[in-house]
Amino acid sequence: MTPAIKFLKQQKVNFKVHEYIHAKDNDAYGKEACEKLGVASELVFKTLVVCLDGQELIVAVLPVLEKLSMKKVAHCFKVKKAQMAEKNALLRSTGYILGGVSPLGQKKRLRTLIHTSAFNVPQIFVSAGKRGMDIELSALQLQNLLGASQVNICA
């Protein structure tokens, strides 16, 4: 059981866990999840950790096939620069490894942005905290649990 699943159980949230066998040579984690779970790419969301002005880490949740706009993220937080967090900083802050970062149950709760498209569908899939495992829940539940903002953060 991952920290994300433990967190959801503690919060008494309705969710489903979906597992598949992750191919170790595949680093297109989101695309692999879509294919192996048989789910449309619009429903599967990736969790990216971004560093703002070299200081604060934040989380961006967006559709797996979309590209994150660093310019839009920087604008949301009124900073000059946003860039992908370094792998070690990501692991230290979230407790999760690359390709298995969940927006839920992180070691340190980070401010979070969720792409607006998540709210156009009844359920979305996000990482459960390990490669080959996703959680299905509503974007509204995710937003409420994280105190997240709905924003268009895609390029």
PAZAPA-4460 file (N, C-alpha, C; in steps of 0.05 Angstrom, whole numbers, plus 32768, in hexadecimal, padded with zeros to 4 digits):
% residues 155
    n_x    n_y    n_z   ca_x   ca_y   ca_z    c_x    c_y    c_z   seq   type   mol
   8011   7FE8   8000   8000   8000   8000   8012   8019   8000     1      M     A
   800D   802B   7FEE   801D   8043   7FEB   8013   8059   7FFE     2      T     A
   8023   806D   8003   801A   8083   8014   8001   8091   8008     3      P     A
   7FFF   8092   7FEE   7FE7   809E   7FE1   7FCE   808F   7FE8     4      A     A
   7FCF   8075   7FE7   7FB8   8064   7FED   7FB1   8066   800B     5      I     A
   7FC6   8066   801C   7FC1   8069   8039   7FB3   8083   803E     6      K     A
   7FBD   8098   8031   7FB1   80B3   8035   7F94   80B3   802D     7      F     A
   7F8D   80A8   8016   7F71   80A7   800D   7F60   8097   8020     8      L     A
   7F6A   8081   802A   7F5B   8071   803D   7F56   8080   8057     9      K     A
   7F6A   808F   8061   7F67   809F   8079   7F52   80B5   8075    10      Q     A
   7F51   80C0   805D   7F3E   80D5   8057   7F22   80CA   8050    11      Q     A
   7F1F   80B0   804F   7F06   80A2   8049   7EFA   80AC   802E    12      K     A
   7F0C   80AC   8019   7F05   80B4   7FFE   7EFE   809C   7FED    13      V     A
   7EEB   809F   7FDB   7EE5   808A   7FC8   7EF9   808B   7FB2    14      N     A
   7F07   8074   7FAD   7F1B   8072   7F98   7F1E   8055   7F90    15      F     A
   7F2A   8051   7F79   7F31   8036   7F70   7F4E   8035   7F69    16      K     A
   7F5B   801E   7F6F   7F77   801A   7F67   7F78   8008   7F4F    17      V     A
   7F88   8010   7F3B   7F8C   8000   7F23   7FA9   7FF9   7F21    18      H     A
   7FAF   7FE0   7F1D   7FCB   7FD8   7F1A   7FD1   7FCB   7EFF    19      E     A
   7FE9   7FCE   7EF6   7FF3   7FC1   7EDE   8010   7FBB   7EE1    20      Y     A
   801B   7FAB   7ED0   8038   7FA4   7ED2   8047   7FB9   7EC2    21      I     A
   8057   7FC8   7ED0   8068   7FDD   7EC3   8080   7FD0   7EB5    22      H     A
   8084   7FD7   7E9C   809B   7FCE   7E8D   80B3   7FDF   7E96    23      A     A
   80C7   7FD2   7EA1   80DE   7FE1   7EAD   80ED   7FF2   7E98    24      K     A
   80EC   7FEB   7E7F   80FA   7FFA   7E6A   80E8   8011   7E5E    25      D     A
   80D0   8014   7E69   80BE   8029   7E5F   80BE   8041   7E71    26      N     A
   80C7   8058   7E66   80C7   8070   7E77   80B1   8084   7E6E    27      D     A
   809F   807B   7E5D   8087   808A   7E56   8070   8081   7E69    28      A     A
   8073   8087   7E82   8062   807C   7E97   8044   8081   7E93    29      Y     A
   803D   8099   7E8C   8021   80A0   7E88   8015   8092   7E70    30      G     A
   8023   8092   7E5A   801A   8084   7E42   8016   8066   7E47    31      K     A
   8029   805B   7E56   8028   803E   7E5D   800F   8039   7E6E    32      E     A
   8009   804B   7E81   7FF2   8047   7E92   7FD8   8047   7E81    33      A     A
   7FD6   805A   7E6E   7FBF   805B   7E5C   7FBB   8040   7E4E    34      C     A
   7FD1   8037   7E42   7FD0   801E   7E32   7FC9   8006   7E43    35      E     A
   7FD7   8003   7E59   7FD3   7FEB   7E69   7FB9   7FEA   7E79    36      K     A
   7FAF   8002   7E80   7F95   8003   7E8E   7F7E   8005   7E7A    37      L     A
   7F84   800A   7E61   7F6F   800C   7E4D   7F5D   8025   7E51    38      G     A
   7F6A   803B   7E58   7F5C   8054   7E5F   7F65   806A   7E4C    39      V     A
   7F52   807B   7E44   7F58   8091   7E32   7F6D   80A4   7E3F    40      A     A
   7F7F   80AF   7E2F   7F94   80C0   7E3A   7F89   80D9   7E48    41      S     A
   7F71   80E2   7E41   7F65   80FA   7E4E   7F5E   80F5   7E6B    42      E     A
   7F5D   80DB   7E73   7F56   80D4   7E8E   7F6E   80CF   7EA0    43      L     A
   7F85   80CB   7E94   7F9D   80C4   7EA4   7FAE   80DD   7EA7    44      V     A
   7FB5   80E4   7EC0   7FC3   80FC   7EC6   7FDE   80F6   7ED2    45      F     A
   7FF2   8105   7ECA   800D   8102   7ED5   8011   8117   7EEB    46      K     A
   8023   8111   7EFD   802A   8123   7F13   8047   812B   7F0F    47      T     A
   804B   8145   7F0A   8066   8150   7F06   806C   8162   7F1E    48      L     A
   8086   8161   7F26   808F   8173   7F3B   80A1   8188   7F2F    49      V     A
   809A   81A1   7F35   80A7   81B8   7F29   80B4   81C9   7F3E    50      V     A
   80CB   81D5   7F38   80D9   81E6   7F4A   80D5   8203   7F41    51      C     A
   80CC   8214   7F53   80C7   8230   7F4E   80DE   8242   7F58    52      L     A
   80EA   8251   7F45   8100   8263   7F4B   8117   8255   7F5B    53      D     A
   811B   823B   7F56   8130   822C   7F63   812B   8228   7F81    54      G     A
   8112   822D   7F8A   810C   822C   7FA7   80F7   8217   7FAE    55      Q     A
   80DE   821E   7FA8   80C7   820E   7FB1   80C0   81F9   7F9C    56      E     A
   80B8   81E2   7FA6   80AE   81CD   7F94   8090   81CE   7F95    57      L     A
   8083   81CA   7F7E   8066   81C8   7F7C   805F   81B0   7F6A    58      I     A
   8046   81A9   7F6A   803D   8192   7F5A   802A   819B   7F44    59      V     A
   802D   8190   7F2C   801B   8195   7F16   800F   817A   7F0D    60      A     A
   7FF5   8179   7F0B   7FE6   8161   7F03   7FD9   8167   7EE8    61      V     A
   7FE1   8159   7ED3   7FD7   815F   7EB8   7FD5   8145   7EA8    62      L     A
   7FC5   8146   7E92   7FC2   812E   7E81   7FDC   8124   7E77    63      P     A
   7FDF   8109   7E77   7FF9   80FD   7E71   8005   8104   7E56    64      V     A
   7FF4   8109   7E42   7FFF   8110   7E28   8004   812D   7E23    65      L     A
   7FFD   813E   7E37   8001   815A   7E34   801D   8163   7E3F    66      E     A
   8025   817A   7E37   803F   8185   7E40   8039   819C   7E53    67      K     A
   8048   819C   7E69   8045   81B1   7E7D   8051   81CB   7E73    68      L     A
   8043   81E1   7E76   804E   81FC   7E70   805B   8208   7E89    69      S     A
   8075   8209   7E88   8083   8215   7E9F   807D   8232   7EA2    70      M     A
   8078   823F   7E8B   8070   825B   7E8C   8056   825F   7E9B    71      K     A
   8042   824E   7E95   8028   8250   7EA3   802A   824A   7EC1    72      K     A
   803B   8236   7EC7   803F   822F   7EE3   804C   8247   7EF2    73      V     A
   8061   8252   7EE6   806E   8269   7EF3   805A   8280   7EF6    74      A     A
   804A   8285   7EE2   8036   829A   7EE4   8022   8295   7EFB    75      H     A
   8019   827C   7EFE   8006   8275   7F14   8011   827C   7F30    76      C     A
   802B   8278   7F33   8038   827D   7F4D   8046   8298   7F4F    77      F     A
   8044   82A7   7F39   8051   82C2   7F39   806F   82C1   7F3F    78      K     A
   807C   82AE   7F31   8099   82AC   7F33   80A5   82B0   7F17    79      V     A
   80BF   82B3   7F16   80CD   82B8   7EFC   80D2   829E   7EED    80      K     A
   80D8   8288   7EFB   80E0   8270   7EEE   80D5   8257   7EFA    81      K     A
   80CC   8245   7EE9   80C3   822B   7EF2   80D2   8216   7EE1    82      A     A
   80DB   8201   7EEE   80E9   81EB   7EE0   80E4   81D1   7EEE    83      Q     A
   80E8   81BB   7EE0   80E3   81A1   7EEC   80F6   819E   7F04    84      M     A
   80EC   8192   7F19   80FC   818D   7F31   8111   8177   7F2B    85      A     A
   8127   8179   7F38   813B   8164   7F36   8131   814A   7F42    86      E     A
   813A   8134   7F37   8131   811A   7F40   8135   8116   7F5F    87      K     A
   814C   811E   7F69   8151   811A   7F86   813F   812C   7F97    88      N     A
   813A   8144   7F8E   8129   8156   7F9D   810C   814C   7F9D    89      A     A
   8104   8141   7F86   80E9   8135   7F83   80E6   811E   7F97    90      L     A
   80F9   810C   7F98   80F8   80F5   7FAA   80F8   80FD   7FC7    91      L     A
   8109   8110   7FCE   810A   811A   7FEA   80F0   8126   7FF3    92      R     A
   80E4   8136   7FE2   80CC   8145   7FE9   80B3   8134   7FE9    93      S     A
   80B0   8123   7FD4   8098   8113   7FD1   8099   80F8   7FDD    94      T     A
   80B1   80EC   7FDD   80B4   80D0   7FE6   80AF   80BD   7FCF    95      G     A
   80AA   80C7   7FB7   80A4   80B6   7FA0   80BA   80B8   7F8B    96      Y     A
   80BC   80A3   7F7B   80D0   80A3   7F66   80C4   80AC   7F4B    97      I     A
   80D5   80B5   7F3A   80CC   80BF   7F1F   80BC   80A9   7F12    98      L     A
   80A5   80B0   7F07   8093   809D   7EFA   807F   8091   7F0D    99      G     A
   8082   8097   7F27   8070   808D   7F3B   8068   80A2   7F4E   100      G     A
   8069   80BC   7F46   8062   80D2   7F58   8044   80D5   7F59   101      V     A
   8039   80D3   7F71   801D   80D8   7F75   8019   80F4   7F80   102      S     A
   8003   8101   7F79   7FFE   811B   7F85   7FF5   8118   7FA2   103      P     A
   7FEF   80FF   7FAA   7FE4   80F9   7FC5   7FF9   80EB   7FD6   104      L     A
   7FF7   80F0   7FF0   8008   80E2   8003   8026   80E8   8002   105      G     A
   802C   8100   7FF9   8048   8108   7FF7   8054   810D   8012   106      Q     A
   806E   810A   8015   807B   810F   802F   8076   812C   8038   107      K     A
   8078   813F   8026   8073   815B   802C   805D   8164   8018   108      K     A
   8048   816F   8023   8032   8178   8012   803B   8190   8003   109      R     A
   8039   818F   7FE9   8041   81A4   7FD7   8029   81B2   7FCB   110      L     A
   802B   81CC   7FC5   8015   81D9   7FB8   8011   81CC   7F9D   111      R     A
   7FF8   81C9   7F95   7FF1   81B9   7F7D   7FDF   81C8   7F6A   112      T     A
   7FE5   81C3   7F50   7FD4   81CD   7F3A   7FC9   81B5   7F2B   113      L     A
   7FAF   81B5   7F25   7FA3   81A0   7F15   7F98   81AC   7EFB   114      I     A
   7F9F   81A0   7EE5   7F96   81AB   7ECB   7F77   81AA   7ECA   115      H     A
   7F6C   81BF   7EBE   7F4F   81C3   7EBD   7F40   81AB   7EB0   116      T     A
   7F4D   819E   7E9D   7F3F   8188   7E8F   7F37   8171   7EA1   117      S     A
   7F45   816F   7EB8   7F3E   8159   7ECB   7F22   815B   7ED6   118      A     A
   7F17   8174   7ED5   7EFD   8179   7EE0   7EE6   8175   7ECC   119      F     A
   7EEE   816D   7EB3   7EDA   8169   7E9E   7ED1   814C   7E9C   120      N     A
   7EDD   813A   7EAC   7ED7   811E   7EAC   7ED0   8115   7EC8   121      V     A
   7EC0   80FF   7ECB   7EB8   80F7   7EE6   7ECF   80EC   7EF7   122      P     A
   7EE2   80DE   7EEB   7EF8   80D2   7EFA   7F12   80D5   7EEB   123      Q     A
   7F28   80D8   7EF9   7F42   80D9   7EED   7F54   80C4   7EFA   124      I     A
   7F6A   80BE   7EED   7F7D   80AB   7EF8   7F97   80BA   7EFE   125      F     A
   7FA2   80B7   7F16   7FBC   80C2   7F1D   7FCC   80AC   7F29   126      V     A
   7FE6   80B0   7F2A   7FF8   809C   7F36   7FF1   8096   7F53   127      S     A
   7FF3   807D   7F5A   7FED   8074   7F75   8007   8075   7F86   128      A     A
   801D   807D   7F7A   8036   807F   7F89   804A   806A   7F82   129      G     A
   8045   805B   7F6D   8059   8048   7F63   8053   8042   7F46   130      K     A
   8068   803C   7F37   8064   8035   7F1B   8053   801D   7F19   131      R     A
   803F   801E   7F06   802D   8007   7F03   8015   8007   7F14   132      G     A
   800F   801E   7F21   7FF8   8020   7F33   7FEC   803C   7F31   133      M     A
   7FD2   803D   7F2B   7FC4   8056   7F29   7FAC   8056   7F3B   134      D     A
   7FA3   806F   7F43   7F8B   8073   7F53   7F77   8081   7F41   135      I     A
   7F5E   8077   7F42   7F48   8084   7F34   7F37   8093   7F49   136      E     A
   7F33   80AD   7F44   7F22   80BD   7F56   7F19   80D5   7F46   137      L     A
   7F07   80E5   7F52   7EFE   80FD   7F44   7F13   8114   7F49   138      S     A
   7F15   8125   7F35   7F27   813C   7F37   7F1F   814F   7F4E   139      A     A
   7F05   8151   7F53   7EFB   8161   7F68   7F05   8156   7F84   140      L     A
   7F04   813C   7F87   7F0E   8130   7F9F   7F2C   8136   7FA2   141      Q     A
   7F3B   8133   7F8C   7F57   8138   7F8D   7F5D   8155   7F94   142      L     A
   7F4E   8167   7F88   7F51   8184   7F8E   7F4B   818A   7FAB   143      Q     A
   7F36   817F   7FB6   7F2E   8184   7FD2   7F43   8178   7FE5   144      N     A
   7F4D   8161   7FDF   7F61   8154   7FF1   7F7B   8164   7FF2   145      L     A
   7F82   8170   7FDB   7F9C   817D   7FD9   7F9B   819C   7FDC   146      L     A
   7F82   81A7   7FDC   7F80   81C4   7FDC   7F8B   81CF   7FC2   147      G     A
   7F88   81C0   7FAC   7F95   81C7   7F93   7F85   81DC   7F83   148      A     A
   7F92   81E8   7F70   7F85   81FB   7F5E   7F80   81EF   7F43   149      S     A
   7F6A   81F7   7F36   7F64   81EF   7F1B   7F70   8204   7F08   150      Q     A
   7F82   81FB   7EF7   7F8F   820E   7EE5   7F96   8201   7ECA   151      V     A
   7F96   8210   7EB5   7F9F   8206   7E9B   7FBD   8209   7E9B   152      N     A
   7FCB   81F3   7E9F   7FE8   81F3   7EA2   7FF6   81E6   7E8B   153      I     A
   7FE7   81DF   7E76   7FF3   81D1   7E5F   7FFD   81E4   7E4A   154      C     A
   8011   81DC   7E3C   801D   81EC   7E27   800A   81EE   7E0F   155      A     A
***
